[in-house]
């Protein structure tokens, strides 16, 4: 985790996303569709399907929506021409930004993302320009009020997690993407509800931002998160405690 708090950079994003359940269902549907197209519609034989299905359960997504997405992916219904694309760029203060995209029309998506970067003080970059700064991981954040460190450590390691770290009264659990679904299932069985759960790209190092730069970067990330085709956004910044406190106060 390179000693920084990824939670600091995503707590504001979480509040925004949680208020838009319909949009979340649409994004999960795309993930299910792509998983079904690549590995079939049976989660017992398609390990990739387990992650979006776990997300669907957590988001209380209707069964009909899930089944429709699977059928589009397997070709039983039309509308399965969704592809994965990774866009990279820079935000204010040179912050590195990565966007995981699922789209049925990259010729539409690319200029829309380029515009979002530009109007928010950033710039869409070329392939590989910032990817080396990130590592793709499963991330689960649990409040330290909800579980003892020893219990969480035992459960997490048993499920294949790499690390459990306490930062800002939150336990940050990281794992390889292949272990993510097992980790979520283990925590669910133990009655532990994470504050955040996602497969994301965790930066190897971060840039500390002041209040002005912090607001600008968060505004860019929120705009990107709000785009229908964006599945996940990662950035290599950190907000010091005093900046976090000022942002929390508005």
C-alpha distance (Angstrom), angle and dihedral (degrees) to the residues before:
residue distance angle dihedral
X1 . . .
X2 3.82 . .
X3 3.80 91.0 .
X4 3.77 97.0 -72.4
X5 3.78 133.2 114.3
X6 3.77 113.6 -113.4
X7 3.82 86.8 -177.3
X8 3.80 89.4 68.0
X9 3.76 90.5 61.2
X10 3.80 98.2 46.7
X11 3.80 107.1 37.7
X12 3.81 92.1 85.6
X13 3.80 90.9 46.4
X14 3.80 90.3 51.7
X15 3.79 92.7 56.8
X16 3.79 90.4 52.1
X17 3.80 94.6 47.9
X18 3.80 95.4 45.1
X19 3.79 89.2 60.6
X20 3.80 92.8 58.8
X21 3.79 107.2 57.6
X22 3.82 94.9 157.0
X23 3.79 90.7 57.1
X24 3.79 90.4 47.5
X25 3.81 91.0 53.4
X26 3.80 89.3 52.8
X27 3.80 91.7 52.2
X28 3.80 93.0 46.8
X29 3.81 89.6 49.3
X30 3.80 89.7 57.7
X31 3.80 91.2 49.7
X32 3.82 91.3 50.3
X33 3.81 90.6 46.7
X34 3.81 93.1 52.5
X35 3.81 92.3 45.0
X36 3.81 90.7 50.9
X37 3.79 92.6 47.9
X38 3.81 92.5 50.8
X39 3.80 99.7 41.3
X40 3.79 110.4 9.7
X41 3.77 132.5 -98.3
X42 3.81 99.3 -79.6
X43 3.83 112.0 94.4
X44 3.81 89.9 -161.2
X45 3.80 89.8 67.3
X46 3.81 98.6 25.7
X47 3.80 110.6 65.3
X48 3.78 92.0 -177.0
X49 3.81 90.1 62.5
X50 3.81 91.8 63.1
X51 3.81 95.1 73.2
X52 3.84 99.8 55.4
X53 3.80 90.4 39.9
X54 3.81 89.3 54.9
X55 3.80 88.8 49.0
X56 3.80 89.7 49.0
X57 3.80 91.7 54.0
X58 3.79 91.5 47.7
X59 3.83 90.5 50.5
X60 3.83 91.4 47.1
X61 3.77 90.1 -122.7
X62 3.84 113.4 -177.9
X63 3.80 116.8 -103.4
X64 3.80 91.4 -125.0
X65 3.81 90.9 58.5
X66 3.79 91.0 50.9
X67 3.80 94.1 48.6
X68 3.80 91.8 47.2
X69 3.81 91.5 52.4
X70 3.81 91.0 49.4
X71 3.80 91.8 50.4
X72 3.80 91.5 49.9
X73 3.78 89.0 52.1
X74 3.80 94.3 49.3
X75 3.80 92.2 45.2
X76 3.80 97.2 -110.7
X77 3.81 88.6 118.6
X78 3.80 130.6 31.0
X79 3.79 122.1 -106.0
X80 3.80 101.9 63.7
X81 3.82 98.6 125.8
X82 3.80 95.8 111.1
X83 3.81 118.5 135.3
X84 3.79 134.8 -169.1
X85 3.79 119.4 -117.7
X86 3.80 131.2 175.3
X87 3.81 118.0 -147.3
X88 3.79 124.0 -169.2
X89 3.76 132.0 -167.3
X90 3.78 149.7 131.4
X91 3.77 131.3 -86.6
X92 3.81 130.2 -161.8
X93 3.82 114.5 -45.5
X94 3.82 89.7 20.8
X95 3.82 93.9 -71.8
X96 3.81 109.9 169.0
X97 3.82 113.8 -121.9
X98 3.80 130.5 -168.9
X99 3.82 124.9 -169.8
X100 3.78 123.6 -164.8
X101 3.80 107.5 -152.7
X102 3.80 136.6 -167.8
X103 3.78 111.7 -170.7
X104 3.79 142.2 158.1
X105 3.81 90.9 -150.5
X106 3.80 119.3 33.2
X107 3.82 90.0 178.3
X108 3.80 86.5 66.8
X109 3.79 97.8 37.8
X110 3.82 99.4 50.3
X111 3.83 97.5 58.1
X112 3.81 90.8 42.6
X113 3.81 91.1 54.6
X114 3.80 91.5 43.6
X115 3.79 89.3 55.5
X116 3.82 92.2 48.4
X117 3.80 90.3 52.7
X118 3.80 93.3 47.5
X119 3.80 98.4 47.2
X120 3.81 89.6 49.0
X121 3.79 97.1 51.2
X122 3.79 98.2 -94.6
X123 3.77 140.7 102.3
X124 3.79 133.2 -133.9
X125 3.80 108.6 -123.9
X126 3.79 139.0 -158.8
X127 3.79 126.4 -83.5
X128 3.80 110.9 -74.8
X129 3.80 96.2 14.0
X130 3.83 94.5 123.0
X131 3.83 106.0 2.4
X132 3.81 91.7 100.8
X133 3.81 89.2 65.4
X134 3.83 93.6 63.4
X135 3.78 140.5 62.3
X136 3.81 121.0 -155.9
X137 3.80 110.0 -123.8
X138 3.76 143.3 155.1
X139 3.80 109.1 -109.2
X140 3.79 127.0 -162.9
X141 3.81 121.6 177.6
X142 3.81 118.6 -162.0
X143 3.80 127.4 -178.1
X144 3.80 112.7 -114.9
X145 3.82 86.8 -133.6
X146 3.81 90.6 66.8
X147 3.79 102.0 52.7
X148 3.80 142.2 16.9
X149 3.78 115.9 -110.7
X150 3.81 93.3 -122.5
X151 3.81 92.8 52.9
X152 3.79 93.5 46.5
X153 3.80 92.0 46.5
X154 3.80 91.7 52.3
X155 3.80 93.9 46.8
X156 3.79 94.3 44.1
X157 3.79 96.5 48.8
X158 3.79 90.8 45.7
X159 3.83 88.3 55.5
X160 3.81 92.3 50.7
X161 3.81 101.7 -96.7
X162 3.80 120.1 161.4
X163 3.77 100.5 -148.3
X164 3.80 146.0 -2.4
X165 3.78 115.7 -154.0
X166 3.82 131.1 176.7
X167 3.80 114.9 -137.6
X168 3.79 129.4 157.9
X169 3.83 93.1 -9.1
X170 3.80 89.1 -54.7
X171 3.78 129.4 107.2
X172 3.79 111.2 -136.2
X173 3.79 112.1 -156.7
X174 3.80 118.3 -168.7
X175 3.79 129.4 -170.2
X176 3.78 142.3 160.8
X177 3.83 112.0 -82.0
X178 3.82 90.4 -112.3
X179 3.83 89.8 60.9
X180 3.80 96.1 45.7
X181 3.82 97.6 92.9
X182 3.82 91.3 47.1
X183 3.81 90.2 50.6
X184 3.80 92.7 51.3
X185 3.79 91.9 47.3
X186 3.81 91.9 49.6
X187 3.80 92.5 50.8
X188 3.80 91.9 45.6
X189 3.80 91.5 53.0
X190 3.81 89.0 50.9
X191 3.82 91.2 52.0
X192 3.80 93.8 -113.8
X193 3.81 114.9 143.3
X194 3.83 113.7 -159.6
X195 3.79 120.6 -139.4
X196 3.81 88.7 -143.3
X197 3.79 132.1 14.6
X198 3.78 124.1 174.7
X199 3.76 146.7 126.1
X200 3.76 103.7 -113.8
X201 3.78 143.7 150.4
X202 3.77 112.0 -94.9
X203 3.81 116.3 -156.2
X204 3.80 120.4 -122.3
X205 3.81 89.7 -142.4
X206 3.79 135.5 8.0
X207 3.78 142.5 -145.9
X208 3.81 117.8 -128.6
X209 3.80 111.5 -130.5
X210 3.77 131.3 -156.5
X211 3.80 121.9 -135.2
X212 3.82 95.3 -88.3
X213 3.80 95.3 48.0
X214 3.80 90.6 40.8
X215 3.79 92.3 57.4
X216 3.80 91.3 48.0
X217 3.79 94.3 50.2
X218 3.80 93.3 45.7
X219 3.80 89.8 50.1
X220 3.81 90.1 54.4
X221 3.81 93.1 47.2
X222 3.80 91.8 48.8
X223 3.80 91.0 50.3
X224 3.80 90.9 50.2
X225 3.81 92.9 45.3
X226 3.77 89.3 52.6
X227 3.80 92.8 58.6
X228 3.80 112.0 104.4
X229 3.82 94.3 -131.6
X230 3.82 97.7 48.6
X231 3.79 112.9 100.1
X232 3.78 99.1 174.8
X233 3.81 138.6 -0.4
X234 3.80 125.2 -159.2
X235 3.80 130.1 -177.5
X236 3.79 134.5 179.4
X237 3.79 101.2 -125.7
X238 3.77 136.4 113.0
X239 3.79 129.6 -155.9
X240 3.83 112.9 -144.4
X241 3.79 116.4 -132.7
X242 3.80 94.6 -101.6
X243 3.81 91.0 51.7
X244 3.80 91.5 47.4
X245 3.80 89.9 51.4
X246 3.80 92.2 50.1
X247 3.81 91.9 48.1
X248 3.79 90.4 49.7
X249 3.78 89.4 54.3
X250 3.79 89.5 54.7
